[in-house]
Amino acid sequence: MKLIFKCVILLMVVSTGVAAQSADCITEETQGYNMLLIGNSFFRPYAEKLDIMATDAGFENHNSTIVIRGGENGWAINFWNDSTSLEHIEIKAALDQGNIDFFGMTTGGESADLTEGHRAWIDYALQNNPNITIFIAIPQIDFPADWEQRAQDFGFNTIQELYDYFVNDLVHNTMVDSLRTEFPSTNFFTIPTGQISKTLDQMNEDSVLLDVITRFGPRETSLFTDTKGHQGDIIREAGGLLWLNSIYNVDLSTFSYNTGFNTDLHAVAQNIANSHDSDYKLCFDNVVVNCPADLMDADLGGGGANPVPSGTYLSGNSIVSTGNVFAGSTVVYDAGTIIHLDTGFSSDEMADFSAIIGGCLPEISAPVVKADSTYTVIVDTDITYTEGLGLDAMNTAIAMPQLLDVYYPDNNSTNRPVFMFIHGGGFTGGTKTKPEIVDMANYYASRGWVFISIDYRTTEELGTIQGLTPEELLTLYTGMAPQEWIQNALQGAQNSGQVQQATAMYLAQRDAKAALRWIVANSNTYNINTDFITVGGASAGAISTITLGISNQEDFRDEIPITDDPTLSTTNLNETYDVKSMVDFWGSNVKLEVFEAVYGLNRYDSSDPELFIAHGTLDPAVLFSEATELDSIYNSLGIYHEFNPLVGAGHGAWNATVNGKSLFELSFDFLVARQNLTVE
């Protein structure tokens, strides 16, 4: 089945959801937004709940025009094509007023161009609403009783896999990315309202809802009111909360609205919002910076042929513009220098353009570091950054504190880069205080970095497994690693020790991600600039490092529900991070290979962090071929990386040199150059 056919069929059989705005976009307090929401009967409940909840939350000026038609008639393309219908006229009339802040539409379409209807409405909306924000609704898949069969029909193992494919490949990659390219000055975002239905359905199946809820039945006491999957009240309430949090940044943990249910729907909605891909939230970690009008009108060496872009996008230390230099052109502006420009400008025009666009970009202040050891290093030791489930000597599951050490310079800087390091040990042991790591920590901290060395769970925290059957292992590790992860290990392992090691591999990643979220949550304490995050590791720690930088935020986090692992609540789930650089000492891609084997997901893409590799050519533990494989992956993606073969060295070659430079010096030079740090 060709992909486009698969896309069309899937979009024909799903219902409708809604999208959201993140707090980063709210630059001033608002009393409420004026919204235009168009969709079908699956869309209506969330729009109506938003009206009630926004008022309850104090947004007095919130207003929405809701236009609904049933089934496929509620798709954007059909609203547009039915130009004589009352609904088409009503939508245009609302847009003609020129005061719409948010315009929400659903997915759905039968043509090869899934954005056809959305594009037509956006073109019309921008005529009188140039600052409008667009959201695309991501729905639940309908006919819940057939979910598992539907997943199998499309080649997936579970309905969650099918839904994730729908969200990531169809809505995000096929629809939103193309709309962002076509309308570069307009903000687009999505929200997975359909995940509410899937989550509550799974909770009901697991008997963890605190209410007596049937799968099908009356609206007041059921998940779904009919076989089509129209939402019962419990789904409607949770979906409304998801909208409220996303659009108005209401902290659901303190929002006193009574849903009428004992189940904590506020937490359900908040967890789904936190787990949503940050690239497709309203701000997607970028800030739109508009150039002043006098710069907008400037010409570049061609009598007005090349107007300056209407906006630029700031992400970390780089600015990406997809404005109107030429149709489809792209500018990447990095720390004051244009490093990529698809326009065909001459060198003189390029210089003019750089000067002009530089005048409308915010000052980017890179951290200052020292070329030599300069500062006294302060160390805060054994800080608990999270808890994680482990097994005691009696194989009883207990919450185990996970610790880190923070090394930081004794200076008054408020703008420090951070380097988090993960020790090795084959996931069977190891320590954050390994002498070489302590030396590295002092090397970097004395030059201006905050250096953080972490411990994490290994097989030492996974009990005694000798003589246990596969079924007993699955039960023993419930809440620690996903059942599908352990089952994959059971299929390939030669003994129970290898199963335990594979389980520890998952736990290590879960902890490493929690540590990075802790760093973001505590960045003000140590004056960390979270736009300059480096993660590094040695051996098993490097394996976790690479997985940390490449995997999505939700990977190794959301596979186990908080009901199975209550310690998840200690892991700063509301925080997100952006890894800028990775340092790999004799590591490999193996954990990402296992992840792909288990979930069928290859997480590598061209936006991945830049990578420093150092690996012994005679390494007997992690073969040198693992490093060459990473080198090949990065070459294929066109991502900058530095590959340092340590000729003649084995595993753990901490004292190796390349051209007379130590690994600390080599990695220092890499980070300074690639992160554009200021060196004194």
Salt bridges, closest charged atoms under 4 A:
GLU48 OE2 - ARG44 NH1 3.56
ASP51 OD1 - HIS62 NE2 2.69
ASP82 OD2 - ARG69 NH2 2.83
ASP113 OD2 - ARG119 NH1 2.85
ASP142 OD1 - ARG150 NH1 3.59
ASP142 OD2 - LYS228 NZ 2.65
GLU182 OE2 - ARG119 NE 3.73
ASP201 OD1 - ARG215 NE 2.87
ASP226 OD2 - HIS230 ND1 2.85
ASP233 OD1 - ARG219 NE 2.67
GLU237 OE2 - LYS49 NZ 2.54
ASP342 OD2 - HIS340 NE2 3.08
ASP382 OD1 - LYS432 NZ 2.71
ASP405 OD1 - LYS432 NZ 2.86
GLU436 OE1 - LYS434 NZ 3.65
ASP455 OD1 - HIS423 NE2 3.27
ASP511 OD1 - ARG457 NH2 2.87
GLU554 OE2 - ARG603 NH2 3.87
ASP555 OD2 - ARG603 NE 2.78
ASP558 OD1 - ARG557 NE 2.70
ASP565 OD2 - ARG510 NH2 3.23
GLU610 OE1 - ARG674 NE 2.83
ASP619 OD2 - HIS615 NE2 3.31
ASP619 OD2 - HIS651 ND1 2.74
ASP631 OD1 - HIS641 NE2 2.61
ASP669 OD2 - LYS661 NZ 2.47
GLU680 OE1 - LYS370 NZ 2.58
